[in-house]
């Protein structure tokens, strides 16, 4: 056997080429480490087939421990593998031709060394030491022990478990401590946390075991010693801290200190402060990082935490309280920049009366003089009649008057400049100012007065339109412009009891416009004397209204010739259409507004083209002259009545007269439609009938519904049957099963529903004929008998010509009857519509 032992050693094989077996793939082989069998140890067979002589090359074996058997194609390893030395080998197999070209792509073989549990766990230290402080919570880790294993960490071979084997001493509890089997974290048990006492036991010794293979019974073991010292609990709340605001020092500044007596402690802070304002280092030193501002926050509650590396608290957090000491760094601020007040002109407040109160606040500590404010008036403008018209209470800011009265003729307004100072005004440290404006309110001591006592007369025609301006007047007032002391209210004292006129006041100019509100009537009143008073909106002070506050406006009405008027704008009357001629319908009455006594008017009718009415020229009495027909007049008759002055016909008035005509049953019903083409078959056929329709020119209530009856004759009653379909239609049919084929005259009576009723007797021709199977009427022709003769031949010839003529008559007849048929179709459509409506 020829064996290849190293890289770049070539051998020849003569095998058929198989590209599938040597494609661009990776073959993985797992090999256990520390193999103790015979070597070389064959791993897998490589299938390589070629047609010609090729060399096979193995690469990736830097240590020269792999090879390929040339005859069998087995890949082998020549010595044991150690996973801890190298866990993966990547080999490539090449097929090389005579030109040193690789064909096809190389085959990659990955050798994975499979781990065996060939290493014992090792503690990182022979002796572990820890400190436990009294007051430590149960389950909070204060010491971590650690061991390592060189085996594969992804396998149970390196899966380590910790366990406390022994504890010395075993008092006051045999289980004072516990260990996390996976992390090696040591903490107090419930019994340990409750019974830990430095005065009883100050040191414990623990024997700890570590084992691999996880929770399996097998595996390797190792042991270590752990010494735990009990120390005093130094975790106590720090003293209260007071710190001056705006402290000009180098930051951060140390303010307090805490200490947890143990290893691996991590401190942190929480509280009502922004991030970075306070900090704590690993030694428990607490610092403030920047200036404090008492006005932003006056006190801080800082919670201090001591944790292990897992983030668990060793004990309860401590609270540090920090108070910010106030510094006088804020000026007083007025609640308003400008205050407004007012005092009356004549009746001022009593001396010492408060007219305004200013307020100011200081953001400094109210428990110190930094926020105690005093007030003072710095200036008064104007200074007349004195510069001491006002005083201020330095503590409350109340401004009082020091004069018995004020006069708007001297000053209408005063401006006071007020200063607020903190530190009780002991020195001018921080201050601010505001303005107080005191308005002197004008008193209504001037009544409005008219410049003249009378206005007019103003002439208005009696047909003047409403809204027309008569005149504009004004009363002047000496009080302050655009105030209730100056605004004037104008009212009618007399002369306008019928409210013919109206006053429109202009608030901008204080003027009063007299406007016509209602129509004038010369015949009722020819002249108006309008007495108008002017008064202020506000009450007068110290004076009273006199005669100058009243004026009279005279208005004269001009007479205008007016049209006459009728008692109504329109007249309506309802009569029956059979009213007797000569009957009085109504009487119209007119009047002339220009004449107080009985008017001289004449009356006539217009639009009475059919002369159905007459009117008395003097009295206005309207009578019926010809009968009225509701159907022809479509229910009403409308005319116009005209009243005109006898002396001046151009002065007239017109009103409409509407006569509503009530219907009277004065029309008998009629049968409508063409029934000449209708027929009935004999013998009688089921559901065969003739539909007839009635009509009445009278309106509803006097026309339909109609009653259809047969003549009260035994033969008629025996042969025929009539059935009403709806208000206007009925079905006529045979009562007997057989009648003689011919045209029968059927007597029918149609009666309307009026009171008294009207009826119509008709003889309806009904064609009775024999019919085909399909129901078509058959016309019979009599047959000829005997031998033909000359006369018969002539007859035949004439019959032939007659037949031809008959055919021509049929053709032209059909053309003529097509129009008739269309008319019948329209009537049938009307009948169907009526039937549909009735149903």
Residue pairs with C-beta under 8 A, 6 or more apart in sequence:
1 69
1 70
1 71
2 11
2 69
2 70
2 71
3 40
3 67
3 69
3 70
3 76
4 11
4 58
4 67
4 68
4 69
4 70
5 64
5 67
5 78
6 61
6 64
6 67
7 57
7 58
7 59
7 61
7 64
8 57
9 58
10 55
10 56
10 57
10 96
11 55
11 56
11 70
12 53
12 54
12 55
12 70
13 48
13 50
13 53
13 54
13 56
13 70
13 73
14 50
14 52
14 53
15 48
15 49
15 50
15 51
16 49
16 50
16 51
17 49
17 50
17 51
18 47
18 48
18 49
19 104
21 47
21 48
21 49
21 107
22 47
22 48
22 93
22 95
22 104
22 105
22 106
22 107
23 104
23 105
23 107
24 105
25 107
25 108
26 108
26 109
26 110
27 44
27 107
27 108
27 109
27 110
28 109
28 110
28 112
29 43
29 44
29 75
29 109
29 110
29 111
29 112
30 112
30 113
30 114
31 43
31 77
31 81
31 111
31 112
31 113
31 114
32 81
32 113
32 114
32 116
33 80
33 81
33 82
33 83
33 84
33 113
33 114
33 115
33 116
33 118
34 80
34 81
34 82
34 116
34 118
35 41
35 80
35 81
36 80
39 77
39 78
39 79
40 67
40 76
40 77
40 78
41 76
41 77
41 78
42 69
42 74
42 75
42 76
43 74
43 75
43 76
43 77
43 111
44 74
44 75
44 109
45 72
45 73
45 74
45 75
46 68
46 73
46 74
46 75
46 93
46 107
46 109
47 73
48 56
48 73
48 93
48 95
48 107
50 95
52 97
53 98
54 95
54 96
54 97
54 103
55 95
55 96
55 97
56 68
56 70
56 93
56 94
56 95
56 96
57 93
57 94
57 96
58 66
58 67
58 68
58 91
58 92
58 93
58 94
59 91
59 92
59 94
60 89
60 90
60 91
60 92
61 89
61 91
65 77
65 78
65 79
65 81
66 75
66 76
66 77
66 78
66 89
66 91
66 111
67 75
67 76
67 78
68 74
68 75
68 76
68 93
69 76
75 91
75 109
77 111
81 111
81 113
82 113
83 113
83 114
83 115
83 116
83 152
84 119
84 150
84 151
86 113
87 112
87 113
87 115
87 152
88 110
88 111
88 112
88 113
89 110
89 111
89 113
90 108
90 109
90 110
90 111
91 108
91 109
91 110
91 111
92 106
92 107
92 108
92 109
93 106
93 107
93 108
93 109
94 102
94 106
95 102
95 103
95 104
96 102
96 103
97 103
115 151
115 152
115 155
115 157
116 151
116 157
117 151
117 156
117 157
117 212
117 213
117 219
117 220
118 151
119 149
119 150
119 151
119 157
119 158
119 220
120 149
120 212
120 220
120 221
120 222
121 147
121 148
121 149
121 160
121 210
121 211
121 212
121 220
121 221
121 222
122 147
122 148
122 149
122 222
123 145
123 146
123 147
123 210
123 222
123 223
123 224
124 145
124 146
124 147
124 148
125 145
125 224
126 224
126 225
127 224
127 225
127 226
127 227
128 143
128 145
128 208
128 224
128 225
128 226
128 227
129 226
129 227
129 228
129 229
130 142
130 143
130 186
130 226
130 227
130 228
130 229
130 263
131 142
131 228
131 229
131 230
131 231
131 261
131 262
131 263
132 142
132 143
132 188
132 196
132 228
132 229
132 230
132 231
132 262
133 142
133 230
133 231
133 232
133 233
133 234
133 235
133 260
133 261
133 262
133 314
133 315
134 196
134 197
134 198
134 230
134 231
134 232
134 233
135 233
135 235
135 314
135 315
136 142
136 188
136 193
136 196
136 262
136 314
136 315
137 188
137 193
137 312
137 313
137 314
137 315
138 187
138 188
138 189
138 190
138 192
138 193
139 178
139 187
139 188
139 312
140 187
140 188
140 308
140 312
140 313
140 314
141 180
141 183
141 185
141 186
141 187
141 308
141 309
141 310
141 312
142 186
142 187
142 188
142 262
142 263
142 264
142 308
142 314
143 185
143 186
143 226
143 228
143 263
143 264
144 183
144 184
144 185
144 186
144 264
144 309
145 162
145 179
145 184
145 186
145 208
145 224
145 226
146 184
147 160
147 162
147 184
147 210
147 222
147 224
149 157
149 158
149 160
149 212
150 158
151 157
151 158
151 212
152 158
156 212
156 213
156 214
156 216
157 212
157 213
158 212
159 212
159 213
159 214
160 182
160 210
160 211
160 212
161 181
161 182
161 210
161 211
161 212
161 214
161 215
162 179
162 180
162 181
162 182
162 183
162 184
162 208
162 209
162 210
163 179
163 181
163 208
163 209
163 210
163 211
164 177
164 178
164 179
164 206
164 207
164 208
165 207
165 208
165 209
165 223
166 206
166 207
167 174
167 175
167 176
167 177
167 204
167 205
167 206
167 207
168 204
168 205
168 206
169 201
169 204
171 200
171 201
172 195
172 197
172 200
172 201
173 189
173 191
173 192
173 195
175 189
175 191
175 192
176 188
176 189
176 191
176 192
176 195
176 196
176 204
177 186
177 187
177 188
177 189
177 192
177 204
177 206
177 228
178 186
178 187
178 188
178 189
178 192
179 185
179 186
179 187
179 208
180 186
180 187
184 210
185 310
186 206
186 226
186 228
188 196
196 230
197 230
198 230
198 231
198 232
201 230
202 229
202 230
203 227
203 228
203 229
203 230
204 227
204 228
204 230
205 225
205 226
205 227
205 228
206 225
206 226
206 227
206 228
207 223
207 224
207 225
207 226
208 223
208 224
208 225
208 226
209 221
209 222
209 223
210 221
210 222
210 223
210 224
211 219
211 220
211 221
211 222
212 219
212 220
213 219
213 220
231 261
231 262
232 261
233 261
233 315
234 259
234 260
234 261
235 258
235 259
235 260
235 261
235 306
235 314
235 315
235 318
236 258
236 318
237 318
237 319
237 320
238 256
238 257
238 258
238 286
238 304
238 318
238 320
239 256
240 321
240 322
240 323
241 255
241 256
241 320
241 321
241 322
241 323
242 322
242 323
242 324
242 325
243 253
243 255
243 288
243 292
243 322
243 323
243 324
243 325
244 324
244 325
244 327
245 291
245 292
245 293
245 294
245 295
245 324
245 325
245 326
245 327
245 329
246 291
246 292
246 293
246 327
246 329
247 253
247 291
247 292
248 291
251 287
251 288
251 289
251 290
251 291
252 279
252 287
252 288
252 289
253 287
253 288
254 285
254 286
254 287
255 286
255 287
255 288
255 322
256 286
256 320
257 283
257 284
257 285
257 286
258 267
258 280
258 284
258 286
258 304
258 306
258 318
258 320
259 283
259 284
260 267
260 284
260 306
260 314
260 315
262 314
264 308
264 309
265 306
265 307
265 308
265 314
266 282
266 306
266 307
266 308
266 309
266 311
267 280
267 281
267 282
267 284
267 304
267 305
267 306
267 307
268 280
268 304
268 305
268 307
269 278
269 279
269 280
269 286
269 302
269 303
269 304
269 305
270 302
270 303
270 305
270 317
271 278
271 300
271 301
271 302
271 303
272 297
272 300
272 301
273 297
273 300
273 302
276 289
276 290
277 288
277 289
277 290
278 286
278 287
278 288
278 289
278 300
278 302
279 286
279 287
279 289
280 286
280 287
280 304
281 287
286 302
286 304
286 320
288 322
292 324
293 324
294 324
294 325
294 326
294 327
294 364
294 365
295 329
295 330
295 363
295 364
297 324
298 323
298 324
298 326
298 365
299 321
299 322
299 323
299 324
300 321
300 322
300 324
301 319
301 320
301 321
302 319
302 320
302 321
302 322
303 317
303 318
303 319
303 320
304 317
304 318
304 319
304 320
305 313
305 317
306 313
306 314
306 315
306 317
307 313
307 314
308 314
326 364
326 365
326 368
326 370
327 364
327 370
328 364
328 368
328 370
328 422
328 423
328 429
328 430
329 364
330 362
330 363
330 364
330 370
330 371
330 422
330 430
331 362
331 422
331 430
331 431
331 432
332 360
332 361
332 362
332 373
332 420
332 421
332 422
332 430
332 431
332 432
333 360
333 361
333 362
333 363
333 432
334 358
334 359
334 360
334 420
334 432
334 433
334 434
335 358
335 359
335 360
335 361
336 358
336 359
336 434
337 434
337 435
338 434
338 435
338 436
338 437
339 356
339 358
339 434
339 435
339 436
339 437
340 356
340 436
340 437
340 439
341 355
341 356
341 399
341 436
341 437
341 438
341 439
342 355
342 438
342 439
342 440
342 441
343 349
343 355
343 401
343 406
343 438
343 439
343 440
343 441
344 406
344 440
344 441
344 443
345 405
345 406
345 407
345 408
345 440
345 441
345 442
345 443
346 405
346 443
346 445
346 541
346 542
347 405
347 443
347 541
348 401
348 403
348 404
348 405
348 406
349 355
349 401
350 401
350 404
351 400
351 401
351 402
351 403
351 404
352 400
352 401
352 402
353 400
353 401
354 398
354 399
354 400
355 390
355 399
355 400
355 401
355 438
356 398
356 399
356 436
356 438
357 396
357 397
357 398
357 399
358 375
358 392
358 397
358 399
358 418
358 420
358 434
358 436
359 397
360 373
360 375
360 397
360 420
360 432
360 434
361 373
362 370
362 371
362 372
362 373
362 422
362 430
363 371
364 370
364 371
364 422
365 371
369 422
369 423
369 424
369 426
370 422
370 423
371 422
372 422
372 423
372 424
373 420
373 421
373 422
374 394
374 395
374 420
374 421
374 424
374 425
375 392
375 393
375 394
375 395
375 396
375 397
375 418
375 419
375 420
376 392
376 394
376 418
376 419
376 421
376 425
377 390
377 391
377 392
377 399
377 416
377 417
377 418
378 417
378 418
378 419
378 433
379 416
379 417
380 387
380 388
380 389
380 390
380 414
380 415
380 416
381 414
381 415
382 411
382 414
384 410
384 411
385 403
385 410
386 403
388 402
389 401
389 402
389 403
389 406
389 414
390 399
390 400
390 401
390 402
390 414
390 416
390 438
391 399
391 400
391 402
392 398
392 399
392 400
392 418
393 400
394 425
397 418
397 420
399 416
399 418
399 436
406 440
407 440
408 440
408 442
408 443
408 480
411 440
412 439
412 440
412 442
412 480
413 437
413 438
413 439
413 440
414 437
414 438
414 440
415 435
415 436
415 437
415 438
416 435
416 436
416 437
416 438
417 433
417 434
417 435
417 436
418 433
418 434
418 435
418 436
419 431
419 432
419 433
420 431
420 432
420 433
420 434
421 428
421 429
421 430
421 431
422 429
422 430
422 431
423 429
423 430
442 479
442 480
442 483
442 485
443 479
443 485
443 541
443 542
444 479
444 484
444 485
444 536
444 538
444 539
444 540
444 541
445 479
445 540
445 541
445 542
445 543
446 477
446 478
446 479
446 485
446 543
447 477
447 535
447 536
447 540
447 543
447 544
447 545
447 546
447 548
447 549
448 475
448 476
448 477
448 488
448 510
448 534
448 535
448 536
448 549
449 475
449 476
449 477
449 534
449 546
449 548
449 549
450 473
450 474
450 475
450 534
450 548
450 549
450 550
450 551
451 474
451 476
452 551
453 547
453 548
453 550
453 551
453 552
454 551
454 552
454 553
454 554
455 471
455 473
455 551
455 552
455 553
455 554
456 471
456 553
456 554
456 555
456 556
457 527
457 554
457 555
457 556
458 470
458 471
458 553
458 554
458 555
458 556
459 555
459 556
459 558
460 468
460 470
460 516
460 520
460 555
460 556
460 557
460 558
461 520
461 557
461 558
461 560
462 519
462 520
462 521
462 522
462 557
462 558
462 559
462 560
462 562
463 519
463 520
463 560
463 562
464 516
464 520
465 516
466 516
466 517
466 518
466 519
467 515
467 516
468 515
468 516
469 513
469 514
469 515
469 516
470 501
470 514
470 515
470 516
470 553
470 555
471 513
471 514
471 553
472 511
472 512
472 513
472 514
473 511
473 512
473 514
473 532
473 551
473 553
474 509
474 510
474 511
474 512
475 488
475 490
475 510
475 512
475 534
475 549
475 551
476 510
477 485
477 486
477 488
477 510
477 536
479 485
479 486
479 536
480 486
483 538
484 536
484 537
484 538
485 536
485 537
485 538
486 510
486 536
487 507
487 510
487 536
487 537
488 505
488 510
488 512
488 534
488 535
488 536
488 537
489 505
489 534
489 535
489 536
489 537
490 503
490 505
490 512
490 532
490 533
490 534
491 503
491 532
491 533
491 535
492 501
492 503
492 530
492 531
492 532
493 531
493 532
493 533
493 550
494 529
494 530
494 531
495 528
495 529
495 530
495 531
495 552
496 528
496 530
498 518
499 517
499 518
500 516
500 517
500 518
500 520
500 528
501 514
501 515
501 516
501 517
501 528
501 530
501 555
502 514
502 515
502 516
502 517
503 512
503 513
503 514
503 515
503 532
504 512
504 513
504 515
505 511
505 512
505 513
506 512
506 513
512 532
512 534
514 530
514 532
514 553
520 557
521 557
521 593
522 557
522 558
522 559
522 560
523 593
523 594
523 596
525 557
526 556
526 557
526 559
527 554
527 555
527 556
527 557
528 554
528 555
528 557
529 552
529 553
529 554
530 552
530 553
530 554
530 555
531 550
531 551
531 552
532 550
532 551
532 552
532 553
533 545
533 549
533 550
534 549
534 550
534 551
535 545
535 549
559 594
561 594
561 648
561 651
562 592
562 593
562 594
562 651
563 651
563 652
563 653
564 590
564 591
564 592
564 593
564 599
564 601
564 643
564 644
564 645
564 651
564 652
564 653
565 590
565 591
565 592
565 593
565 653
566 588
566 589
566 590
566 641
566 643
566 653
566 655
567 588
567 589
567 590
567 591
568 588
568 655
569 655
570 655
570 656
570 657
570 658
571 586
571 588
571 641
571 655
571 656
571 657
571 658
572 657
572 658
572 659
572 660
573 585
573 586
573 657
573 658
573 659
573 660
574 659
574 660
574 661
574 662
575 583
575 585
575 624
575 628
575 659
575 660
575 661
575 662
576 661
576 662
576 664
577 627
577 628
577 629
577 630
577 661
577 662
577 663
577 664
577 666
578 627
578 664
578 666
579 624
579 627
579 628
580 624
581 623
581 624
581 625
581 626
581 627
582 623
582 624
582 625
583 623
583 624
584 621
584 622
584 623
585 613
585 622
585 623
585 624
585 659
586 622
586 657
587 619
587 620
587 621
587 622
588 603
588 615
588 620
588 622
588 641
588 643
588 655
588 657
589 620
590 599
590 601
590 603
590 620
590 643
590 653
591 599
591 601
592 599
592 600
592 601
592 645
592 651
599 645
600 645
600 646
600 647
601 643
601 644
601 645
601 646
602 617
602 618
602 643
602 644
602 646
603 615
603 616
603 617
603 618
603 619
603 620
603 641
603 642
603 643
604 615
604 617
604 641
604 642
605 613
605 614
605 615
605 622
605 639
605 640
605 641
605 642
605 657
606 639
606 640
606 641
606 642
606 654
607 638
607 639
607 640
608 639
610 626
611 625
611 626
612 624
612 625
612 626
612 627
612 628
612 637
613 622
613 623
613 624
613 625
613 639
614 622
614 623
614 625
615 621
615 622
615 623
615 641
616 622
620 641
620 643
622 641
622 657
628 637
628 659
628 661
629 661
630 661
630 662
630 663
630 664
630 699
631 663
631 667
631 697
631 698
631 699
633 661
635 660
635 661
635 699
636 658
636 659
636 660
636 661
637 658
637 659
637 661
638 656
638 657
638 658
638 659
639 656
639 657
639 659
640 654
640 655
640 656
640 657
641 654
641 655
641 656
641 657
642 652
642 653
642 654
643 652
643 653
643 654
644 650
644 651
644 652
644 653
645 651
645 652
663 698
663 699
663 701
663 702
664 698
664 702
665 698
665 702
665 752
665 754
665 755
665 756
665 757
665 758
666 698
666 758
667 696
667 697
667 698
667 702
667 703
667 758
668 696
668 752
668 758
668 759
668 760
669 694
669 695
669 696
669 703
669 706
669 750
669 751
669 752
669 758
669 759
669 760
670 694
670 695
670 696
670 750
670 760
671 692
671 693
671 694
671 748
671 750
671 760
671 762
671 764
672 693
672 694
672 695
672 827
673 692
673 693
673 827
673 831
674 820
674 823
674 824
674 827
675 690
675 692
675 764
675 765
675 766
676 765
677 824
678 690
678 766
678 767
679 766
679 767
679 768
679 769
679 777
680 688
680 689
680 690
680 733
680 734
680 739
680 766
680 767
680 768
680 769
681 688
681 768
681 769
681 770
681 771
681 775
681 777
682 734
682 738
682 739
682 740
682 741
682 768
682 769
682 770
682 771
683 737
683 738
684 733
684 734
684 736
684 737
684 738
685 771
685 775
688 733
688 734
688 775
689 723
689 731
689 732
689 733
690 731
690 732
690 733
690 766
691 725
691 729
691 730
691 731
691 831
691 835
692 708
692 729
692 730
692 731
692 732
692 748
692 764
693 728
693 729
693 831
693 834
694 704
694 706
694 708
694 728
694 729
694 730
694 750
694 760
695 703
695 728
696 702
696 703
696 704
696 706
696 752
696 758
697 703
698 752
698 754
698 758
701 753
701 754
702 752
702 753
702 754
702 755
703 752
703 753
703 754
704 727
704 728
704 752
704 753
705 726
705 727
705 728
705 753
706 724
706 727
706 728
706 750
706 751
706 752
706 753
707 724
707 750
707 751
707 753
708 722
708 724
708 730
708 748
708 749
708 750
709 722
709 748
709 749
709 751
710 716
710 717
710 720
710 721
710 722
710 746
710 747
710 748
710 749
711 747
711 748
711 749
711 761
713 747
716 746
716 747
717 735
718 735
718 736
719 734
719 735
719 736
719 739
719 744
720 732
720 733
720 734
720 735
720 746
721 732
721 733
721 734
721 735
722 730
722 731
722 732
722 733
722 748
723 730
723 731
723 733
724 730
725 731
725 835
725 838
726 834
726 835
726 838
726 839
727 838
728 834
728 838
729 831
729 834
729 835
729 838
732 746
732 748
732 764
732 766
734 768
739 768
740 768
741 768
741 769
741 770
742 767
742 768
743 765
743 766
743 767
743 768
744 765
744 766
744 768
745 763
745 764
745 765
745 766
746 763
746 764
746 765
746 766
747 761
747 762
747 763
747 764
748 761
748 762
748 763
748 764
749 759
749 760
749 761
749 762
750 759
750 760
750 762
751 757
751 758
751 759
752 758
752 759
767 777
769 777
769 778
769 779
770 777
770 778
770 780
771 777
771 778
772 778
784 792
786 792
788 796
